Amino acid sequence: MKDPSGFREMIAANPNEETEEMREYSLALMSKVNYNNYVKKHTVQSKTFYKEGEGPKLAKVDGGVKAQLCSGELGIAKVYSGNKRAQWYIKGPSLNSDIGIVLANKKKLAAYGKLSLVGASGSINIFIPYSRKILVIGLEGDLFSIGGGLEVDNTVSKKIKFGVHYGIGGDVILEVK
């Protein structure tokens, strides 16, 4: 964006005074910045033949023990997007598992696994007033799937995920970050 003629000189001459031209220039500059941030944060992305998560692990954490058999997802195709208000994805055949336990000051118990042909998910973030916390409410749905389980996580955030999958399945996700 070009500097309007004499804009910088006007600011230097009258640093405490705002003219109409200054306001217009500032609004144009702000709208361009907001538009760029919006476009970058709402870009739809995709993955093919992807792997997320980590394999077996036995480690000492926070004065306790982390014993994990597997945690993650293996899939063929995934299309997703999100920002600080909401997230969503649609995925093709995938295998999702989280089997493990954390016994420390902050605890986690997970016994969850599913195999699905088609899946979709969406969640919204609700900012909790007068705190620095975010409530995440989400739903996942799958077709031609089998599996299910329960995940209770109190490590980084407080999260509960539970569901049943047999042909058609779904999960409910509640989390406080």
N, C-alpha and C positions, 0 to 999 in steps of 0.2 A: 504494500500500500504506500502510495506516495505521500510525502509530507506536504500539506497544503502550503501554499506560498506564505512564508513568513510565520508559520505556526510556532516553530522553535523560538523565533525572535519574540513573538507575543508572550510566550511563557517566560522567557528570560526577562522581559521588560516588566511584566505584571504577574509575578509568581502567585499572588494571592487572589487574583481575579480570574473568573472563568467567563469566556465569551461564548456566544452561540456556535461559532466556528470550532472552538475547542471541544464543546460538547458533541457536536456532530462527528468530529474526527475520533473522539474517544469511543463513541457508540459504535462507529463503523469498525474500529480496531477490535473492540470487545466482541462484537458479533462474529467477526472472522475467527477469533481465538476460540469462542464457544463452538462454532461450527466445526472447526478442525478437531477439537476434543470430542465432540459428538460423533463425528464420522469415524474417528479412530477407535472409539470405545464400542461402537455398534457394528463392527465389521464381522460378517459371517465367515467363519473359518471351517476348515475341514481336515480330516486325517484319514489316511488309508493304511491298512495293515499296521496298526499301532499297538503299542504296549505301554501301559502306565502302571506304576506301583513298584513294589519290590518283593523279592523272594524271601526265603527262610532267613530268620535273624534271631539271634539270642544275644541280648545286650543288657548291660547294667545301666539303668536310667533313674535319675532322681531318688537314689537310695533304694531302688527296687529292681525288678527284673522285667524285661520285655521279651516275650516268647511269641514269635510270629511264624506261622507256617507259610502263609501267602497273603498278600494284600495288593489288589490291583485289578486291572481289566485288560483283556486281550480281545482285539476286534478287527473287523475287516474295513468298515467305513463308519465315519462319524462326522456329522455337521453340527456346529454349535456356535453360540454367541452369548454374550452377557455383558453386563455392566454392574455398577454398584446397586442398582435397583432390582434387576431380574436376570435370570439365566435360563437357557433352554438348550436341548440337544435332541437330535434324532440319530439313531445309529442302526447299522446293519447287524449281521450276526456277530455276537460277542459272548465272551465268558467273563463273568465278574465274580470275584471271590475276596473274602476278608476273613481269615481264620487266625485268631491270635488272642493274646491276653497281655495286659500291662499291669503288673502289680507294683505300684509305687505310690507316692503321695497323690498323684493324679492317676485315675484308673481307666482302663479300657477293656471291654470284653466284646469280642466279635465272633460270631458263628454265622456266617452269611455266605451264600453262593447261589449263582443262577446262570443258566445257559439260555440265551434267547435268540430268536431269529430277527426280530424287529423290536426296537425299543424307543421310547420317547420320554423326556423329562422336562419339567418346568418348575422353577422356584422363584419366589419373590423375597426380597429383603425388606423388613420393616424396621425402621430406626426407632428404638425405644426412647421416648422422651426422658430428659433429665439423667441420662446415662450415656456411656460410650459403647453401648451394646447394640447388636443387630439381631433380630429374630428372623430366622430363615424358615420358611414354610415351603415344602416341596412335595411333588408327586411324581412318581415314575410309573410308567405302564409298559407292558411287554406283550407281544403276541408270539404264540408258538414257543413258550418258555417253560422251564421247569426249575424249581429251586425255591429259595427263600431264606429267612433267618432273622436274626436280631443283632443289632450293633448298638452298643451303649458306649459312648466315648466321652470322657471327662478330662482329656489331656490338653489339647489346645483350646477347644471350645466345648460346650456341652451339647452333645448330639445324640439323638435317638433315631434309628432307622429300623423299620420292621416291615415285613411283607411276606406274601405267599405267592408262588408262581406254579401254575399247572395249566398249560395251554394258554390261558390269559392270566396275567398277574399284575400286581401292583405293589408299590412301596410307598410308605409315608415317611417323610423326613422332617424332623423338627430339630432346630439347632439354634443355640445362642452363641454368638461370636463376640 
